[in-house]
Amino acid sequence: MNTTVNVSGMTCGHCVSSVQEELSEIPGVTAVDVELNAGGTSPVTITSSRELSPEEISAAVAEAGYTVE
């Protein structure tokens, strides 16, 4: 199951790693693919074995210090 969200505020590889790490901690998440658009809105595709709620995705992204658009 794939879920794509747009995340704002990422500017570098470290930002991407932080978001990937936090999203990967959600139970059921098997992969996180970030297409970095430095300084803009970056599409993030999350692959998981179950449906993810917008709240848990937003909470994980916020934990990394960024915002889901």
C-alpha positions in Angstrom: 0.0 0.0 0.0 1.5 3.4 -1.0 0.7 6.7 0.5 2.1 10.0 -0.9 2.3 13.2 1.1 4.0 16.5 0.5 6.4 17.7 3.1 7.7 21.3 3.3 10.9 22.6 4.8 13.5 20.0 3.8 16.7 21.4 2.2 19.3 18.6 2.3 20.1 14.9 2.6 20.1 15.2 6.4 16.6 16.5 6.3 15.6 13.5 4.1 17.3 11.1 6.5 15.4 12.5 9.5 12.0 12.2 7.8 12.8 8.7 6.5 13.9 7.6 10.0 10.8 8.9 11.8 8.3 7.5 9.2 10.1 4.2 9.2 9.3 3.9 12.9 5.5 3.7 12.2 4.4 0.1 12.5 3.8 -1.5 9.1 6.0 0.9 7.1 8.4 -1.0 4.8 9.9 1.8 2.7 10.1 5.6 2.5 11.0 7.3 -0.7 11.7 11.1 -0.6 12.1 13.2 -3.8 13.9 16.2 -2.4 12.8 19.6 -3.7 15.2 21.8 -1.6 13.4 24.7 0.0 10.1 23.7 -1.6 7.6 21.0 -1.1 9.0 17.4 -1.4 6.8 14.4 -2.3 7.3 11.5 0.1 6.0 8.1 -0.8 5.4 5.7 2.1 5.1 2.0 1.4 3.3 0.0 4.2 1.5 -3.2 4.9 -1.5 -1.4 6.3 -3.4 1.8 5.8 -1.8 4.8 7.6 -3.8 7.6 9.2 -3.0 11.2 8.2 -2.5 11.8 12.0 0.3 9.3 12.4 2.1 10.4 9.3 1.9 14.1 10.3 3.1 13.3 13.8 6.1 11.4 12.5 7.0 14.2 10.1 6.6 16.8 12.9 8.9 14.7 15.1 11.5 15.2 12.4 10.9 18.9 12.4 8.9 19.3 9.2 5.3 19.8 8.1 2.9 17.8 5.9 1.2 20.2 3.5 
